[in-house]
Structures are given as C-alpha cells and as structure tokens.
Amino acid sequence: MGTFIRNAWYVAAWSKEVGRQYLTRRILGEPVLMYRKEDGSPVALLDRCPHKLAPLSLGELKGDIVECGYHGLQFDCSGTCVRVPGQPQIPPAAQVKSFPLVERYNAVWIWMGEEALANPDDIVEVERYRMPGWDLIDGQYLHFKSNYLNITDNLVDPAHTTYVHKNTIGNAAGENVTVKVEQGEQHVLAYRWIENAEPIPLAKKMGDFKGLTDRWQYYYLLMPSISYVDFGTVDAGVERNEENKNRGLRSFSYNFLTPETENTTHYFWLHVRNYQTGKPDIDADVTKLMTLTFEEDMAILAAVQQAQEETGVREYVRLGIDNAPARIRKMVDKRIAAEQLAAESNVPITRAELQVAG
C-alpha cells in the first residue's frame, strides 16, 4: 500500500523559485520538473522522458516546449509529445504526466492525485494574511531528514516545547499542563493554556509584559500535513476573548509539509504576527527566531528517524500526549486505504469519499 495521500494540495515551491529555468523537486517520491511559460503561468511535469526515462530537466526549454536532452523528443505543457526527431509518427505512449498547479499565498501548490478532484477551493485559508495590523514573513524553506508523519506528530505536541524550545517558545511553566484534543472531519486540534507564568523568551523579547502572563497554544493539523499554530501571550487574568487576544502578542504560524521520500520532507513555512509590525529589522529577528525553533525540531526528529530506521520500531510505549498524533495517523491511514482501494478496483475515488475517508 502506498504511504502518501495523493489527492491533496501540497506546496511544491515558493512562487519566487519557479521561473524560466527548470526547478526540480522530488514530491511524494516522484521527480517533478517545474518552470514558467512565456506568459508567466507555472507548469509541472514528471521529470522523466517516456523513451529511456532520462530526466527531462537535463534537456532544454524552447519557448514553452520541453526538449529531452537524450534524443530530442519534445513535449508541450500538457505533457503531450509534439515531436520525435527522425520520424513523423508519434507513438501514443509518448506522454509525460502533468500535474495541476495553483498559485496562492506566494506559493505554488501541486495536486499529485486524480486531476478531476483538484479543486483550488480546498487550499487552506491563511488567517490574517495581508490584513492591516499584521505583518507577514513568507518564502521560508527547510529540509527535514524525517518522515512527514514524525513531523506532524511534533506539530500537534505542545508538550515538547518545554524541553526542545527552552530558548524560544517554551519554558518550565508548561511541564504539567494537560493538553486537550479535539477532532473534526479533516483536522485534529491539540491545545492548552498556561496560566500565571513567566513570559517565554519570545514574549520577553518582543512584548512589553510587566508581570506574569497567560499564554495559549492551539496546534491545528489539517489533512494530510498542513499545520497552523495560533500562539499568543496576554497579561495574566485577562478575559479570554478574540479582542483581548488580538491586543496581546499573537501569531499564526503555518507549516506546509510536502513529503519528498519516505524519510525526508520539504518544510515550507510562513508566519503572520501582530507585534512589532512595520519594522524590517524585527522581521529579520522573528525569522531568525522561528528558524532556530524549527532547527531544534529538525535535530531531534532526524535522530528519531535514524533510531526508527535502525530498530524498525516507531515507539515502544505510548503516552497521554500521543492522543493527537495517534488520531492524525489513523486519519491518514484511512485516506491512504481509500485511495488504494479505488486504485485496485479501477474506480476513481470521489470527493465525497475523500471527505468520509478523512
């Protein structure tokens, strides 16, 4: 059985990465070639010539036509072969798979599954994006040497911040605070409030808190592998409502996980915040701080991945904090099984079935 959900939108690249030069990236285990047509619209093709399987990226881009660097076969943007040098007949099998692309939030999103199911309306909505009073940091990328599900485990696990992120977004005040979990049809939420606590390092640096604080961590995981975190700090005792939360130090951090292979993941992220806005130097500081936070995750998850590969075991014991990760893995397994069943029966899966499968 396959290990990736194919009928979903994944970030393939930031828009700034895709131009008139080829960009290659392995996605869900497949080599993908991306470029922009002369009119500026992006294209994605399987980076593999159907003749001898040579990477098309070793060839040339001629106008909007991709020419294989081995024998000169040419393919249009749909993957249709339009020329075979030396023979007038074009074999019907001379086709290259193309993938639907959509640009949104300065990112290029790819659909690797059934093309008929590719609805751009299904792309996640980024809260406060480009809204007045909220600054944006985007265009960020990291490469994780870890299976994407280890990362989704981490992204619905507020408890680890106390130990892994002592210098950035965590401190000892959260050690014994219970994590609550909720589940919807297409998402899992893990959250908690930490009350009457010293501000975390980020809040001390970026906020103006005079005493103890209350802070919240709401970790959403949207199927199959998009995380967003509603994270913030207010003065201790302030009533918990949206108005007060927006007056405090608040951010929405989005993490778009795109599986590369079974053991590696493309990690795209953007960050929307309401504090210290309109200050490019603060943008740089926040970028550095968030990158440090993610690099802390990278280090420990790479070690976890290595140990899992050595032992063939994911975990020997399960804790209460594994509630949300377990729910996500069950939802993912269910979706993968539904897609596999459709493939084996040669009956395309429907949008309604995808929703139920989640």
C-alpha positions as CSV (number, residue, x, y, z in Angstrom):
1,M,0.0,0.0,0.0
2,G,1.2,3.5,-0.7
3,T,2.3,5.7,2.1
4,F,1.3,9.1,0.9
5,I,-2.1,10.7,0.3
6,R,-2.1,11.8,-3.3
7,N,-5.5,13.6,-3.5
8,A,-4.5,16.7,-1.7
9,W,-2.8,20.1,-2.4
10,Y,0.8,20.3,-1.4
11,V,3.2,23.2,-1.6
12,A,5.7,22.4,-4.4
13,A,7.7,25.6,-4.2
14,W,7.5,29.3,-3.4
15,S,6.4,31.3,-6.4
16,K,9.8,33.1,-6.4
17,E,11.6,29.8,-7.0
18,V,9.8,29.0,-10.3
19,G,10.9,30.8,-13.4
20,R,12.2,30.3,-16.9
21,Q,14.9,28.0,-15.6
22,Y,14.0,24.4,-14.6
23,L,13.3,23.7,-11.0
24,T,13.4,20.1,-10.0
25,R,12.0,18.7,-6.8
26,R,11.0,15.2,-5.6
27,I,7.4,15.1,-4.3
28,L,5.7,12.1,-2.9
29,G,8.6,10.1,-4.1
30,E,8.3,11.3,-7.7
31,P,10.7,13.6,-9.7
32,V,8.8,16.8,-10.7
33,L,10.0,19.4,-13.2
34,M,8.6,22.9,-12.9
35,Y,9.0,26.1,-15.0
36,R,7.1,29.1,-16.1
37,K,5.6,29.5,-19.6
38,E,6.3,32.7,-21.5
39,D,3.0,34.1,-20.3
40,G,4.2,33.6,-16.6
41,S,1.9,30.6,-15.7
42,P,3.6,27.7,-14.0
43,V,3.9,24.2,-15.3
44,A,4.7,20.9,-13.6
45,L,5.6,17.7,-15.5
46,L,7.0,14.3,-14.4
47,D,10.8,14.7,-14.8
48,R,11.1,11.5,-16.8
49,C,11.1,11.0,-20.6
50,P,8.9,8.1,-21.6
51,H,11.5,6.8,-24.0
52,K,14.6,5.9,-21.9
53,L,13.5,7.6,-18.7
54,A,16.1,10.3,-18.9
55,P,15.3,13.3,-16.7
56,L,13.7,15.9,-18.9
57,S,15.5,18.5,-16.8
58,L,18.7,17.6,-18.5
59,G,17.4,19.0,-21.7
60,E,16.4,22.5,-22.8
61,L,13.3,24.7,-22.6
62,K,12.5,26.0,-26.1
63,G,9.7,28.6,-25.7
64,D,7.1,26.7,-23.8
65,I,8.3,23.3,-25.1
66,V,10.4,20.9,-23.1
67,E,13.0,19.1,-25.2
68,C,14.6,15.9,-23.9
69,G,18.4,16.1,-23.7
70,Y,18.9,12.5,-24.8
71,H,17.1,12.1,-28.1
72,G,15.3,15.4,-28.6
73,L,11.7,14.4,-28.0
74,Q,9.6,17.5,-27.4
75,F,6.7,17.8,-25.1
76,D,4.1,20.6,-24.6
77,C,2.9,21.9,-21.3
78,S,0.3,19.2,-21.0
79,G,2.9,16.5,-21.4
80,T,1.9,15.6,-24.9
81,C,4.7,14.7,-27.3
82,V,4.7,17.1,-30.2
83,R,7.9,16.0,-32.0
84,V,10.1,12.9,-32.4
85,P,13.2,13.7,-34.4
86,G,13.8,11.4,-37.4
87,Q,10.2,10.0,-37.6
88,P,6.9,11.6,-38.4
89,Q,4.8,9.2,-36.3
90,I,4.5,10.0,-32.6
91,P,3.8,6.8,-30.5
92,P,0.6,7.1,-28.5
93,A,2.5,6.2,-25.3
94,A,4.9,9.2,-25.8
95,Q,3.2,11.1,-23.0
96,V,4.5,12.7,-19.8
97,K,2.3,13.1,-16.8
98,S,1.4,16.7,-16.0
99,F,0.2,18.0,-12.6
100,P,-2.3,20.7,-11.8
101,L,-0.8,23.8,-10.2
102,V,-2.3,26.8,-8.4
103,E,-0.6,29.9,-7.1
104,R,-1.8,31.2,-3.7
105,Y,-0.1,32.9,-0.8
106,N,3.1,33.4,-2.8
107,A,3.4,29.6,-3.1
108,V,2.9,27.1,-6.0
109,W,0.6,24.3,-4.9
110,I,0.6,20.9,-6.7
111,W,-2.0,18.2,-7.0
112,M,-0.4,14.7,-7.4
113,G,-3.6,12.7,-7.5
114,E,-6.8,12.4,-9.7
115,E,-6.9,15.6,-11.7
116,A,-10.7,15.7,-11.7
117,L,-10.6,16.1,-7.9
118,A,-8.2,19.1,-7.9
119,N,-10.4,21.9,-6.6
120,P,-8.4,25.1,-5.7
121,D,-11.1,25.9,-3.1
122,D,-9.7,23.1,-1.0
123,I,-6.5,25.0,-0.4
124,V,-6.2,26.1,3.3
125,E,-7.1,29.7,4.1
126,V,-4.3,31.6,5.9
127,E,-5.7,33.7,8.7
128,R,-4.9,37.4,8.8
129,Y,-2.9,37.2,5.5
130,R,-2.1,40.7,4.3
131,M,-4.6,42.2,6.7
132,P,-3.8,45.7,8.2
133,G,-2.0,45.4,11.5
134,W,-0.5,42.1,10.7
135,D,3.0,41.5,9.3
136,L,3.9,38.6,7.1
137,I,7.1,36.6,6.8
138,D,7.0,34.0,4.0
139,G,9.2,32.3,1.5
140,Q,10.9,30.2,4.1
141,Y,12.1,26.6,3.5
142,L,13.8,23.8,5.5
143,H,14.6,20.3,4.5
144,F,13.8,17.7,7.3
145,K,15.6,14.3,7.3
146,S,12.5,12.8,8.7
147,N,9.3,11.1,7.6
148,Y,6.5,13.7,7.4
149,L,4.3,11.8,10.0
150,N,7.0,12.2,12.6
151,I,6.8,16.0,11.9
152,T,3.0,16.0,12.1
153,D,3.3,14.2,15.4
154,N,5.6,17.0,16.6
155,L,3.3,19.7,15.3
156,V,0.3,18.6,17.5
157,D,2.5,18.2,20.5
158,P,2.6,21.3,22.7
159,A,4.2,19.4,25.5
160,H,7.6,19.1,23.7
161,T,8.1,22.9,23.7
162,T,9.1,22.9,27.3
163,Y,12.1,20.7,26.6
164,V,13.1,21.3,23.0
165,H,12.4,25.0,22.7
166,K,13.7,26.4,26.1
167,N,15.4,29.3,24.3
168,T,12.5,30.3,22.1
169,I,8.8,29.4,22.6
170,G,8.8,27.2,25.8
171,N,9.7,27.3,29.5
172,A,9.2,25.1,32.5
173,A,5.8,26.6,33.3
174,G,4.1,24.2,30.9
175,E,5.5,21.0,32.2
176,N,2.4,19.7,34.0
177,V,-0.3,21.4,31.9
178,T,-2.6,18.9,30.3
179,V,-3.0,19.0,26.5
180,K,-6.6,18.9,25.3
181,V,-7.6,17.3,22.0
182,E,-10.5,17.9,19.6
183,Q,-11.1,16.2,16.2
184,G,-13.1,17.2,13.2
185,E,-13.7,15.5,9.8
186,Q,-10.5,16.8,8.3
187,H,-8.4,18.1,11.2
188,V,-7.1,17.5,14.7
189,L,-6.5,20.2,17.3
190,A,-4.3,20.0,20.3
191,Y,-4.3,23.0,22.7
192,R,-3.7,24.3,26.2
193,W,-3.5,27.5,28.2
194,I,-0.5,28.1,30.5
195,E,-1.6,30.5,33.3
196,N,0.2,32.8,35.7
197,A,3.6,32.0,34.2
198,E,6.8,33.9,33.4
199,P,6.8,35.1,29.8
200,I,8.6,32.8,27.4
201,P,11.8,34.2,25.8
202,L,10.0,35.3,22.6
203,A,7.4,37.3,24.6
204,K,10.1,38.9,26.8
205,K,12.0,40.0,23.6
206,M,9.0,41.1,21.6
207,G,6.4,42.1,24.1
208,D,6.0,44.6,27.0
209,F,4.8,42.4,29.8
210,K,5.4,43.7,33.4
211,G,4.5,40.6,35.3
212,L,3.1,37.1,34.9
213,T,1.3,36.1,31.8
214,D,-1.3,33.7,30.4
215,R,-0.4,32.1,27.0
216,W,-2.2,29.8,24.6
217,Q,-1.0,27.2,22.2
218,Y,-3.6,26.0,19.6
219,Y,-2.0,23.4,17.3
220,Y,-4.1,22.5,14.3
221,L,-3.2,19.8,11.8
222,L,-5.2,19.8,8.6
223,M,-5.3,16.7,6.5
224,P,-2.9,15.5,5.3
225,S,0.0,17.5,6.5
226,I,-0.6,21.2,6.9
227,S,-0.1,22.7,10.4
228,Y,-1.1,26.1,11.7
229,V,-0.4,27.3,15.2
230,D,-2.4,30.1,16.9
231,F,0.1,31.1,19.6
232,G,0.0,34.1,21.9
233,T,0.5,35.8,25.3
234,V,-1.6,38.2,27.3
235,D,-1.3,39.6,30.8
236,A,-2.3,37.1,33.5
237,G,-6.0,37.1,34.3
238,V,-7.2,38.9,31.1
239,E,-10.5,37.6,29.8
240,R,-10.1,35.0,27.0
241,N,-11.8,36.6,24.0
242,E,-10.6,37.4,20.5
243,E,-10.4,41.1,21.1
244,N,-8.1,40.7,24.1
245,K,-6.0,38.0,22.3
246,N,-5.5,40.4,19.4
247,R,-4.4,43.1,21.8
248,G,-1.8,40.8,23.2
249,L,1.2,39.2,21.5
250,R,-0.3,36.9,18.9
251,S,0.9,35.0,15.8
252,F,-0.3,32.4,13.3
253,S,2.4,30.1,12.1
254,Y,1.7,28.0,9.0
255,N,3.8,24.9,8.2
256,F,3.2,23.2,4.8
257,L,4.7,19.7,4.9
258,T,5.4,18.1,1.5
259,P,6.7,14.6,1.6
260,E,9.9,14.2,-0.5
261,T,10.6,10.5,0.2
262,E,9.7,8.0,2.9
263,N,12.5,9.6,5.1
264,T,12.7,13.2,4.1
265,T,10.3,16.2,3.9
266,H,10.1,19.6,2.3
267,Y,9.1,22.1,5.0
268,F,7.7,25.4,3.8
269,W,6.6,28.0,6.4
270,L,5.1,31.4,6.8
271,H,4.4,33.5,9.8
272,V,1.7,36.2,10.4
273,R,2.1,38.4,13.6
274,N,0.5,41.4,15.2
275,Y,3.5,42.6,17.3
276,Q,6.4,44.9,16.4
277,T,4.9,45.5,12.9
278,G,6.3,47.6,10.2
279,K,9.9,47.0,11.3
280,P,12.1,45.2,8.8
281,D,14.7,44.5,11.5
282,I,12.1,42.8,13.6
283,D,11.1,40.7,10.6
284,A,14.7,39.5,10.5
285,D,14.8,38.8,14.2
286,V,11.5,36.8,14.1
287,T,12.7,34.9,11.0
288,K,15.9,34.0,12.8
289,L,14.0,33.0,16.0
290,M,11.4,30.9,14.1
291,T,14.2,29.3,12.1
292,L,16.0,28.4,15.3
293,T,12.9,26.9,16.7
294,F,12.4,24.7,13.6
295,E,16.0,23.7,13.5
296,E,15.6,22.5,17.1
297,D,12.8,20.3,15.8
298,M,14.9,19.2,12.8
299,A,17.7,18.0,15.0
300,I,15.6,15.8,17.3
301,L,13.4,14.5,14.6
302,A,16.4,13.4,12.5
303,A,17.6,11.5,15.5
304,V,14.2,9.9,15.9
305,Q,14.1,9.0,12.3
306,Q,17.5,7.4,12.4
307,A,16.6,5.3,15.5
308,Q,13.3,4.2,13.9
309,E,15.2,3.0,10.8
310,E,17.8,1.2,12.9
311,T,15.1,-0.6,15.0
312,G,12.2,-0.9,12.7
313,V,10.1,0.4,15.6
314,R,8.2,3.7,15.8
315,E,7.7,3.7,19.5
316,Y,7.8,1.2,22.4
317,V,5.4,3.0,24.6
318,R,2.5,5.5,24.1
319,L,1.8,8.4,26.5
320,G,-1.2,10.6,27.0
321,I,0.4,13.3,24.9
322,D,0.3,11.0,21.9
323,N,-3.5,11.3,21.7
324,A,-3.5,13.9,18.9
325,P,-0.6,12.3,16.8
326,A,-2.4,8.9,17.0
327,R,-5.6,10.4,15.7
328,I,-3.8,12.0,12.8
329,R,-2.1,8.8,11.8
330,K,-5.4,6.9,11.9
331,M,-7.0,9.5,9.6
332,V,-4.0,9.4,7.2
333,D,-4.1,5.6,7.1
334,K,-7.8,5.7,6.4
335,R,-7.4,8.1,3.5
336,I,-4.5,6.1,2.0
337,A,-6.5,2.9,2.3
338,A,-9.4,4.6,0.5
339,E,-7.2,5.7,-2.3
340,Q,-5.5,2.3,-2.6
341,L,-8.9,0.6,-2.8
342,A,-10.0,2.9,-5.6
343,A,-6.8,2.2,-7.5
344,E,-7.1,-1.6,-7.1
345,S,-10.8,-1.6,-8.2
346,N,-10.0,0.8,-11.1
347,V,-12.8,3.1,-9.9
348,P,-11.8,6.7,-9.4
349,I,-12.3,8.0,-5.8
350,T,-14.9,10.8,-5.4
351,R,-14.7,14.0,-3.5
352,A,-17.5,12.7,-1.2
353,E,-15.5,9.6,-0.4
354,L,-12.4,11.6,0.3
355,Q,-14.3,13.6,2.9
356,V,-15.6,10.4,4.6
357,A,-12.2,8.8,4.4
358,G,-10.8,11.6,6.5
